[in-house]
């Protein structure tokens, strides 16, 4: 019986990558998107890629960051999936190599219990180009899921994970059920299930 489900956020629970949307708004998307694609495919060290991309956002106003995050779109069926999991008594948590400012906003919109992500540093209402947090490395999600499991008294056999990119591999190793959702090929190799239809309600069939 699954008691804990951990989701990736960007391009999983929402339909885009937050950092790409920020880069579009700030006019640096061409510089950022190529790095994002390589990072999610496992072709670029995640820590280095995150630091490099966030540096491109230096000087962006925090109010513009908030506006972009408020306009991110949930993936089709995301709220219904989370509701269905919680009706089964499953704790739903989000791990994101992206940013807490976005995952916090969507906690109420989608209905998950809690999220863990990184923090964009700002000074006087402007991004400095620095980022920190507990999910900045390629293996961070694997370390974090073990901490959450220990805290909740949940075993890997009682855990499900859902993600789409290379930085989700480390958490897949600690879950009985691992779902590659519209994912990169590198992640599919580590998954117990693959869902290639962009409707998150399909995942309910796996635990139902």
C-alpha positions as CSV (number, residue, x, y, z in Angstrom):
1,X,0.0,0.0,0.0
2,X,1.4,3.4,-1.0
3,X,1.5,6.0,1.7
4,X,3.8,8.6,0.2
5,X,3.9,10.0,-3.3
6,X,6.6,12.5,-4.3
7,X,6.2,14.5,-7.5
8,X,8.6,16.6,-9.5
9,X,7.2,20.0,-10.3
10,X,8.5,21.6,-13.5
11,X,7.1,19.9,-16.7
12,X,5.4,17.3,-14.4
13,X,2.8,19.0,-12.2
14,X,3.0,22.1,-14.3
15,X,3.1,22.2,-18.1
16,X,6.4,24.1,-18.4
17,X,9.8,24.7,-16.8
18,X,9.6,27.7,-14.4
19,X,13.1,28.9,-15.2
20,X,12.3,28.9,-18.9
21,X,9.2,31.0,-18.3
22,X,11.2,33.4,-16.3
23,X,13.8,33.6,-19.0
24,X,11.1,34.3,-21.6
25,X,9.8,37.2,-19.5
26,X,13.3,38.6,-19.0
27,X,14.4,38.2,-22.6
28,X,17.1,35.6,-22.1
29,X,15.3,32.4,-23.2
30,X,17.7,31.5,-26.0
31,X,20.6,31.4,-23.5
32,X,18.6,29.4,-20.9
33,X,16.5,26.9,-22.9
34,X,19.4,25.0,-24.4
35,X,21.0,24.5,-21.0
36,X,17.6,23.3,-19.5
37,X,17.2,20.7,-22.3
38,X,20.7,19.3,-21.8
39,X,20.3,19.3,-18.0
40,X,17.0,17.4,-18.1
41,X,18.4,14.9,-20.6
42,X,21.4,14.3,-18.3
43,X,23.9,15.9,-20.6
44,X,24.9,18.8,-18.3
45,X,25.6,18.6,-14.6
46,X,22.5,19.7,-12.8
47,X,24.2,21.9,-10.2
48,X,26.3,23.7,-12.9
49,X,23.3,24.1,-15.2
50,X,21.1,25.6,-12.4
51,X,23.7,28.1,-11.3
52,X,24.4,29.1,-14.9
53,X,20.8,29.6,-15.8
54,X,19.9,31.6,-12.7
55,X,22.9,33.9,-13.3
56,X,21.1,34.9,-16.6
57,X,18.2,36.2,-14.5
58,X,20.3,38.6,-12.5
59,X,18.6,42.0,-12.5
60,X,15.1,40.7,-12.9
61,X,12.5,42.4,-10.7
62,X,11.0,40.1,-8.0
63,X,7.5,41.4,-8.9
64,X,8.0,40.1,-12.4
65,X,9.1,36.7,-11.0
66,X,5.9,36.6,-8.9
67,X,3.8,37.5,-11.9
68,X,5.3,34.8,-14.1
69,X,4.9,32.2,-11.4
70,X,1.2,33.2,-10.8
71,X,0.6,32.5,-14.5
72,X,2.1,29.0,-14.7
73,X,-0.3,26.4,-15.9
74,X,-1.0,23.1,-14.1
75,X,-0.7,20.0,-16.2
76,X,-4.0,18.5,-17.3
77,X,-5.4,16.4,-14.5
78,X,-2.9,17.4,-11.9
79,X,-5.4,18.6,-9.2
80,X,-7.6,15.6,-9.8
81,X,-4.7,13.2,-9.4
82,X,-3.6,14.8,-6.2
83,X,-7.1,14.8,-4.8
84,X,-7.5,11.2,-5.8
85,X,-4.2,10.2,-4.0
86,X,-5.2,12.1,-0.9
87,X,-8.6,10.3,-0.8
88,X,-6.6,7.1,-0.7
89,X,-4.7,8.4,2.4
90,X,-1.5,9.1,0.6
91,X,0.7,12.0,1.6
92,X,1.6,14.1,-1.5
93,X,4.9,16.0,-1.5
94,X,6.7,18.0,-4.2
95,X,10.5,18.0,-4.8
96,X,11.7,20.6,-7.3
97,X,15.1,21.6,-8.6
98,X,13.3,24.8,-9.4
99,X,12.0,27.4,-7.0
100,X,10.1,27.6,-3.8
101,X,8.3,30.8,-4.9
102,X,6.5,28.7,-7.5
103,X,5.9,25.5,-5.6
104,X,4.4,27.4,-2.6
105,X,2.0,29.2,-4.9
106,X,0.7,25.9,-6.4
107,X,0.3,24.1,-3.1
108,X,-3.2,25.4,-2.7
109,X,-4.0,25.4,-6.5
110,X,-3.1,21.7,-6.9
111,X,-3.6,20.5,-3.3
112,X,-0.4,18.8,-2.3
113,X,0.7,18.7,1.3
114,X,4.2,20.3,1.1
115,X,7.0,21.2,-1.2
116,X,10.8,21.3,-1.1
117,X,12.6,23.5,-3.6
118,X,15.4,26.1,-4.0
119,X,15.4,29.8,-3.2
120,X,16.1,32.6,-5.7
121,X,18.2,35.2,-3.9
122,X,17.0,38.7,-4.2
123,X,18.1,42.1,-2.8
124,X,16.0,45.2,-2.7
125,X,13.4,43.5,-4.9
126,X,15.8,42.4,-7.6
127,X,17.3,38.9,-8.4
128,X,21.0,38.8,-7.7
129,X,21.6,35.8,-10.0
130,X,22.3,33.5,-7.0
131,X,20.3,30.4,-5.9
132,X,20.6,28.1,-2.9
133,X,18.7,25.3,-1.3
134,X,18.6,21.6,-0.6
135,X,17.8,20.5,-4.2
136,X,20.6,21.9,-6.2
137,X,22.5,18.7,-7.1
138,X,21.6,15.8,-9.3
139,X,21.4,13.4,-6.3
140,X,19.5,15.9,-4.0
141,X,16.1,14.3,-4.5
142,X,17.4,10.9,-3.5
143,X,18.8,12.3,-0.3
144,X,15.6,14.3,0.4
145,X,13.2,11.4,-0.1
146,X,15.1,9.3,2.4
147,X,14.8,12.2,5.0
148,X,11.0,12.5,4.3
149,X,10.6,8.7,4.5
150,X,12.4,8.6,7.9
151,X,10.3,11.6,9.2
152,X,7.0,10.0,8.2
153,X,8.0,6.4,9.0
154,X,7.4,5.3,5.4
155,X,9.4,2.7,3.6
156,X,10.5,2.6,-0.1
157,X,7.9,-0.2,-0.5
158,X,5.2,2.3,0.5
159,X,6.5,5.1,-1.8
160,X,5.7,6.3,-5.3
161,X,7.6,8.9,-7.3
162,X,6.6,10.8,-10.5
163,X,9.0,12.8,-12.6
164,X,10.2,13.6,-16.1
165,X,14.0,14.4,-16.1
166,X,17.4,13.2,-15.2
167,X,17.5,14.8,-11.8
168,X,14.6,12.5,-10.8
169,X,16.6,9.3,-11.1
170,X,18.0,9.5,-7.6
171,X,14.6,9.5,-6.0
172,X,13.3,6.7,-8.2
173,X,15.8,4.4,-6.6
174,X,13.9,4.8,-3.3
175,X,10.4,4.0,-4.4
176,X,8.6,0.8,-5.2
177,X,6.6,2.6,-7.9
178,X,8.4,5.1,-10.1
179,X,6.5,6.8,-12.9
180,X,8.2,8.5,-15.9
181,X,5.6,11.0,-16.9
182,X,6.0,12.3,-20.5
183,X,9.7,11.9,-19.6
184,X,13.1,12.0,-21.1
185,X,14.5,8.7,-22.3
186,X,17.2,8.7,-19.6
187,X,14.5,8.6,-16.9
188,X,12.4,6.0,-18.5
189,X,15.2,3.5,-18.1
190,X,14.9,3.8,-14.3
191,X,11.0,3.8,-14.1
192,X,8.7,0.9,-13.2
193,X,5.9,2.6,-15.3
194,X,5.9,5.1,-18.2
195,X,2.9,7.4,-18.9
196,X,3.2,9.1,-22.3
197,X,-0.3,10.7,-22.4
198,X,-0.2,14.2,-21.0
199,X,-3.1,13.6,-18.6
200,X,-2.0,13.1,-15.0
201,X,-5.2,11.2,-14.2
202,X,-3.7,8.2,-16.0
203,X,-1.4,7.7,-12.9
204,X,-4.4,6.9,-10.8
205,X,-4.8,3.7,-12.8
206,X,-1.4,2.6,-11.4
207,X,-2.4,3.0,-7.7
208,X,-6.1,2.4,-8.1
